[in-house]
């Protein structure tokens, strides 16, 4: 029986891409590097900020130069993470419904933990019982550690939760953790990517999750 739902953040419950793109191109411009398109930034999101920067900068850059670009990006994003960011249509209604049905809710992201908590507080208020992001000493997704931390905090077993995400990284994470995955098609990756990486279920709009919960149960 499903008792809890664990969500990814970027591309799943929040459309963060415009703020991320603005901060990426702020750093690229300062460092006199080519600006990136929305799709190029989308393709890099999901494995943490440093990996995003490594993906978007020219391949000839040294690790020291990459660190400089990363710091400029992160400093800018820390101050501008909520200018154009908001929940996808139907997400707030879904979370409200799930809380009314007494499901435990968590969010697990490769975004820095302080940003996860800030966005949760500003946008989602008290919907989530647990939130986790990148912190020193805890492996990020696709390692399963953060999902295990969510399970421990919620007091639930693997068989009692679903993990909802939009990316290959999320599907791999769920498989690594032994948790049923639900891929969403409104995020930063295509449906084909979700299928290729063995999503247990795929949904095209948030309220379809309620049907999946019934089906799993």
C-alpha positions as CSV (number, residue, x, y, z in Angstrom):
1,X,0.0,0.0,0.0
2,X,1.3,3.4,-1.0
3,X,1.7,5.8,2.0
4,X,4.2,8.3,0.7
5,X,5.2,10.2,-2.4
6,X,8.8,11.5,-3.0
7,X,9.2,14.2,-5.6
8,X,12.2,15.5,-7.5
9,X,12.1,19.3,-7.7
10,X,13.5,20.9,-10.9
11,X,11.4,19.8,-13.9
12,X,9.0,17.9,-11.8
13,X,7.2,20.2,-9.3
14,X,8.9,23.4,-10.2
15,X,9.7,25.0,-13.5
16,X,13.1,26.4,-12.6
17,X,14.7,26.5,-16.1
18,X,14.4,30.2,-16.9
19,X,16.1,31.3,-13.7
20,X,18.8,28.6,-14.1
21,X,19.4,29.7,-17.8
22,X,19.7,33.4,-16.8
23,X,22.3,32.5,-14.1
24,X,24.2,30.3,-16.5
25,X,24.4,33.0,-19.2
26,X,25.3,35.6,-16.6
27,X,28.4,33.5,-15.7
28,X,29.1,32.8,-19.4
29,X,28.9,36.5,-20.3
30,X,31.2,37.6,-17.5
31,X,33.7,34.9,-18.4
32,X,33.5,35.8,-22.1
33,X,32.1,32.4,-23.1
34,X,29.4,31.5,-25.6
35,X,25.8,32.0,-24.3
36,X,23.7,28.8,-24.0
37,X,20.2,28.1,-25.4
38,X,17.3,27.0,-23.3
39,X,17.6,23.4,-24.6
40,X,21.4,23.3,-23.9
41,X,20.7,24.3,-20.3
42,X,17.8,21.8,-20.0
43,X,20.1,19.0,-21.2
44,X,22.6,19.8,-18.4
45,X,20.2,20.1,-15.5
46,X,19.7,17.1,-13.1
47,X,23.1,16.1,-11.9
48,X,23.9,19.0,-9.7
49,X,25.2,22.5,-10.4
50,X,28.8,21.8,-10.9
51,X,28.0,19.1,-13.5
52,X,25.7,21.5,-15.2
53,X,28.5,24.0,-15.6
54,X,30.9,21.3,-16.8
55,X,28.3,20.4,-19.5
56,X,27.8,23.9,-20.8
57,X,31.3,25.4,-20.8
58,X,33.7,24.7,-23.7
59,X,35.5,21.4,-23.4
60,X,39.0,23.0,-23.4
61,X,38.4,24.8,-20.1
62,X,40.6,23.8,-17.2
63,X,39.1,22.6,-13.9
64,X,40.2,25.9,-12.3
65,X,38.4,27.9,-14.9
66,X,35.3,25.7,-14.5
67,X,35.3,26.4,-10.8
68,X,35.4,30.2,-11.5
69,X,32.4,29.9,-13.8
70,X,30.6,27.7,-11.3
71,X,31.1,30.2,-8.5
72,X,29.8,33.1,-10.6
73,X,26.8,31.0,-11.6
74,X,26.1,29.8,-8.1
75,X,26.4,33.3,-6.5
76,X,24.0,34.7,-9.1
77,X,21.5,31.9,-8.8
78,X,21.5,32.0,-5.0
79,X,20.2,35.6,-5.3
80,X,17.9,35.0,-8.3
81,X,16.4,31.5,-7.9
82,X,12.8,32.6,-7.5
83,X,12.4,35.4,-10.1
84,X,10.8,33.3,-12.9
85,X,10.3,30.0,-11.1
86,X,7.0,28.6,-10.2
87,X,5.1,25.3,-9.9
88,X,3.9,23.5,-13.0
89,X,0.1,23.8,-13.7
90,X,-1.8,21.3,-11.5
91,X,1.1,20.7,-9.0
92,X,-0.3,22.7,-6.1
93,X,-3.8,21.1,-6.5
94,X,-2.1,17.7,-6.5
95,X,-0.1,18.3,-3.4
96,X,-3.2,19.7,-1.6
97,X,-5.2,16.6,-2.6
98,X,-2.4,14.2,-1.5
99,X,-2.1,16.0,1.9
100,X,-5.9,15.7,2.3
101,X,-5.6,12.0,1.6
102,X,-3.0,11.8,4.4
103,X,0.0,10.8,2.2
104,X,3.4,11.7,3.5
105,X,5.3,13.9,1.1
106,X,9.0,14.6,0.5
107,X,11.2,16.3,-2.1
108,X,14.7,15.1,-3.0
109,X,16.8,17.2,-5.3
110,X,20.4,17.6,-6.5
111,X,19.9,21.3,-6.0
112,X,21.8,22.6,-2.9
113,X,19.8,21.9,0.2
114,X,19.5,25.5,1.3
115,X,17.9,26.4,-2.1
116,X,15.5,23.4,-1.8
117,X,14.4,24.6,1.6
118,X,14.1,28.2,0.5
119,X,12.0,27.4,-2.5
120,X,9.8,25.0,-0.5
121,X,9.2,27.6,2.1
122,X,8.4,30.4,-0.4
123,X,6.3,28.3,-2.8
124,X,5.0,25.2,-1.1
125,X,4.7,26.3,2.5
126,X,3.9,23.2,4.7
127,X,3.2,20.5,2.0
128,X,6.4,18.6,2.5
129,X,7.2,16.5,5.5
130,X,10.9,16.2,4.5
131,X,13.2,17.9,2.0
132,X,16.7,17.1,1.0
133,X,19.2,18.6,-1.4
134,X,22.9,18.5,-2.0
135,X,25.0,18.7,1.2
136,X,28.6,17.7,1.8
137,X,29.0,14.1,2.7
138,X,25.8,12.8,1.1
139,X,26.1,11.4,-2.4
140,X,23.7,13.0,-4.9
141,X,21.4,11.2,-7.3
142,X,21.6,8.8,-9.0
143,X,23.1,7.3,-5.8
144,X,20.1,6.2,-3.7
145,X,21.3,7.8,-0.4
146,X,18.9,10.8,-0.3
147,X,15.9,8.5,-1.1
148,X,16.9,6.3,1.8
149,X,17.1,9.4,4.1
150,X,13.6,10.3,3.0
151,X,12.3,6.8,3.8
152,X,13.9,7.0,7.2
153,X,12.4,10.4,8.0
154,X,9.0,9.4,6.8
155,X,9.1,6.1,8.6
156,X,8.2,4.2,5.4
157,X,9.4,1.1,3.5
158,X,10.5,1.1,-0.2
159,X,7.3,-0.7,-1.2
160,X,5.2,2.1,0.4
161,X,6.4,5.0,-1.7
162,X,6.6,6.2,-5.3
163,X,9.4,8.5,-6.6
164,X,8.3,11.1,-9.1
165,X,10.8,12.7,-11.5
166,X,11.4,14.0,-15.0
167,X,14.8,12.8,-15.9
168,X,17.0,9.8,-16.6
169,X,18.9,10.6,-13.4
170,X,15.6,10.2,-11.4
171,X,14.6,6.9,-13.0
172,X,18.1,5.5,-12.4
173,X,18.0,6.7,-8.8
174,X,14.6,5.0,-8.2
175,X,16.0,1.8,-9.7
176,X,19.1,2.0,-7.6
177,X,17.0,2.4,-4.5
178,X,14.5,-0.3,-5.4
179,X,11.6,2.1,-5.5
180,X,8.8,2.3,-8.0
181,X,9.3,5.3,-10.3
182,X,6.9,7.6,-12.1
183,X,8.3,9.7,-14.9
184,X,6.6,13.0,-15.9
185,X,6.6,14.3,-19.4
186,X,6.3,18.0,-18.7
187,X,9.8,18.5,-17.4
188,X,13.3,18.7,-18.9
189,X,13.6,15.3,-20.6
190,X,11.6,13.6,-23.3
191,X,9.2,10.6,-22.9
192,X,11.7,8.5,-24.9
193,X,14.4,9.2,-22.2
194,X,12.0,8.1,-19.5
195,X,11.1,4.9,-21.3
196,X,14.8,4.2,-22.1
197,X,15.7,4.5,-18.4
198,X,12.9,2.1,-17.3
199,X,10.3,4.4,-15.7
200,X,7.8,2.1,-14.0
201,X,5.0,4.5,-15.0
202,X,4.7,7.7,-17.1
203,X,2.2,10.5,-16.7
204,X,1.5,13.6,-18.8
205,X,-0.3,15.7,-16.2
206,X,-0.1,15.9,-12.4
207,X,-3.6,14.5,-11.6
208,X,-2.8,11.3,-13.3
209,X,-0.6,10.4,-10.3
210,X,-3.8,9.7,-8.3
211,X,-4.7,7.0,-10.8
212,X,-1.2,5.5,-10.6
213,X,-1.4,5.3,-6.8
214,X,-4.7,3.4,-7.1
215,X,-3.2,1.1,-9.7
216,X,-0.1,0.3,-7.6
217,X,-2.3,-0.4,-4.5
